[in-house]
Amino acid sequence: MTTATTALGDFLRTRRARLLPRDVGLPELGRRRVAGLRREEIAELAGVSVDYYTRMEQGRVRNASPAVLAALARALRLDEDETRHLHRIARPAGTPRGPRRGAERPQRVRPMLRTLLGSLPDLPALVMGRRMEVLAWNEAASALLGDFDAMDPAERNIARITFLRPESRSLYADWEACARENVAYLSLEAGRHPDDPALSALVGELAVKSREFRGWWAEHPVQDKTSGVKRFQHPVVGGLELTYETLRAADDPAQALITYAAEPGSPSEDALRLMLAWTASPAAGPEEALRAGGPQPGGRP
């Protein structure tokens, strides 16, 4: 994982490289040796000296003020997630570093999240830890995403599954988009917890084993996991288009309940019901299971 010393410089360079002069109201003057804006252009837009901005990219500024960081965020056209990430990795003056973390106990699922999982038999749902670990799940989630019971506990991780299990590439209809979202979320968490050895180990493993992960990580994307639509090509019921929501407790954002639901009356709702019926009656085929009475309450929190 990128060190705290280089994270700021790498992030600034990648964001500067993606901008064109016309994006920020500057004239196109002559050919450019490299993509993106020049350092002096960003410095001018942010109202700082070229020397100061250059030292920031070189990782030699550790006390940038919130006002300077806000100006840089505007100059670089950062979104909200990227702006928060910039403030974290820049460690502005007055930001407490906190003690170095020692050995961390495994996360325990909050009782209320377990209760919610048990109350959602008709919706795929799981509890995700901040390193994308699958901490708990219901039967519908296993039917949709894979048999978590059959996995080694260390392998129950959404990022590992996405990048390292070949079947994920056929399950996710938009595999690359899903995979990039995972990279962006882990990058965001790395900014929040730069001294987390377990997160560093996960990123290192994925970078070694996956060329795609390694390349996208170098782009320093950042994006929180909130809500959206995912398309699946399920091996039993075929195409599914599901809306997902990520719910976090205000006092414990390290755990998130993620649920998947189909649009009422849509073909995806029919396919989801068929998948749940097949799961409830594993001895029968999916059509026979659906005729037998549909999904039964269940789930494994």
ChimeraX attribute file (.defattr): number of C-alpha atoms within 10 A of each C-alpha:
attribute: neighborCount
match mode: 1-to-1
recipient: residues
	/A:1	20
	/A:2	18
	/A:3	13
	/A:4	16
	/A:5	15
	/A:6	15
	/A:7	21
	/A:8	26
	/A:9	21
	/A:10	19
	/A:11	20
	/A:12	21
	/A:13	18
	/A:14	16
	/A:15	20
	/A:16	20
	/A:17	15
	/A:18	13
	/A:19	18
	/A:20	16
	/A:21	14
	/A:22	10
	/A:23	12
	/A:24	16
	/A:25	8
	/A:26	12
	/A:27	10
	/A:28	10
	/A:29	7
	/A:30	6
	/A:31	7
	/A:32	10
	/A:33	7
	/A:34	8
	/A:35	13
	/A:36	16
	/A:37	22
	/A:38	18
	/A:39	19
	/A:40	15
	/A:41	16
	/A:42	23
	/A:43	19
	/A:44	14
	/A:45	16
	/A:46	20
	/A:47	14
	/A:48	15
	/A:49	14
	/A:50	16
	/A:51	11
	/A:52	14
	/A:53	23
	/A:54	16
	/A:55	14
	/A:56	20
	/A:57	18
	/A:58	17
	/A:59	17
	/A:60	15
	/A:61	18
	/A:62	15
	/A:63	13
	/A:64	15
	/A:65	15
	/A:66	16
	/A:67	11
	/A:68	15
	/A:69	18
	/A:70	17
	/A:71	18
	/A:72	23
	/A:73	21
	/A:74	16
	/A:75	20
	/A:76	23
	/A:77	17
	/A:78	16
	/A:79	13
	/A:80	13
	/A:81	13
	/A:82	21
	/A:83	18
	/A:84	18
	/A:85	23
	/A:86	25
	/A:87	20
	/A:88	18
	/A:89	23
	/A:90	24
	/A:91	19
	/A:92	19
	/A:93	11
	/A:94	9
	/A:95	11
	/A:96	8
	/A:97	7
	/A:98	6
	/A:99	7
	/A:100	8
	/A:101	10
	/A:102	9
	/A:103	9
	/A:104	9
	/A:105	6
	/A:106	8
	/A:107	12
	/A:108	10
	/A:109	16
	/A:110	13
	/A:111	10
	/A:112	10
	/A:113	21
	/A:114	18
	/A:115	11
	/A:116	16
	/A:117	26
	/A:118	18
	/A:119	15
	/A:120	17
	/A:121	20
	/A:122	21
	/A:123	21
	/A:124	25
	/A:125	30
	/A:126	27
	/A:127	27
	/A:128	23
	/A:129	21
	/A:130	16
	/A:131	21
	/A:132	22
	/A:133	19
	/A:134	21
	/A:135	21
	/A:136	21
	/A:137	24
	/A:138	25
	/A:139	29
	/A:140	29
	/A:141	24
	/A:142	19
	/A:143	19
	/A:144	24
	/A:145	18
	/A:146	17
	/A:147	12
	/A:148	21
	/A:149	12
	/A:150	10
	/A:151	11
	/A:152	8
	/A:153	12
	/A:154	9
	/A:155	16
	/A:156	21
	/A:157	19
	/A:158	18
	/A:159	26
	/A:160	20
	/A:161	17
	/A:162	19
	/A:163	23
	/A:164	15
	/A:165	11
	/A:166	10
	/A:167	14
	/A:168	18
	/A:169	19
	/A:170	13
	/A:171	21
	/A:172	21
	/A:173	18
	/A:174	14
	/A:175	18
	/A:176	14
	/A:177	11
	/A:178	18
	/A:179	22
	/A:180	19
	/A:181	18
	/A:182	24
	/A:183	25
	/A:184	21
	/A:185	21
	/A:186	27
	/A:187	26
	/A:188	25
	/A:189	20
	/A:190	25
	/A:191	23
	/A:192	14
	/A:193	15
	/A:194	19
	/A:195	17
	/A:196	18
	/A:197	15
	/A:198	12
	/A:199	20
	/A:200	18
	/A:201	12
	/A:202	17
	/A:203	23
	/A:204	15
	/A:205	15
	/A:206	19
	/A:207	19
	/A:208	10
	/A:209	13
	/A:210	13
	/A:211	12
	/A:212	15
	/A:213	21
	/A:214	17
	/A:215	11
	/A:216	15
	/A:217	21
	/A:218	16
	/A:219	16
	/A:220	21
	/A:221	22
	/A:222	28
	/A:223	20
	/A:224	17
	/A:225	18
	/A:226	12
	/A:227	14
	/A:228	11
	/A:229	13
	/A:230	17
	/A:231	17
	/A:232	23
	/A:233	18
	/A:234	19
	/A:235	12
	/A:236	14
	/A:237	20
	/A:238	13
	/A:239	18
	/A:240	24
	/A:241	21
	/A:242	20
	/A:243	15
	/A:244	19
	/A:245	18
	/A:246	19
	/A:247	17
	/A:248	17
	/A:249	13
	/A:250	7
	/A:251	7
	/A:252	9
	/A:253	11
	/A:254	14
	/A:255	25
	/A:256	25
	/A:257	21
	/A:258	21
	/A:259	20
	/A:260	23
	/A:261	19
	/A:262	20
	/A:263	12
	/A:264	9
	/A:265	8
	/A:266	12
	/A:267	14
	/A:268	21
	/A:269	17
	/A:270	15
	/A:271	19
	/A:272	29
	/A:273	21
	/A:274	22
	/A:275	25
	/A:276	27
	/A:277	26
	/A:278	24
	/A:279	23
	/A:280	23
	/A:281	18
	/A:282	10
	/A:283	10
	/A:284	14
	/A:285	13
	/A:286	22
	/A:287	14
	/A:288	15
	/A:289	21
	/A:290	19
	/A:291	10
	/A:292	13
	/A:293	11
	/A:294	20
	/A:295	21
	/A:296	13
	/A:297	14
	/A:298	17
	/A:299	21
	/A:300	18
	/A:301	20
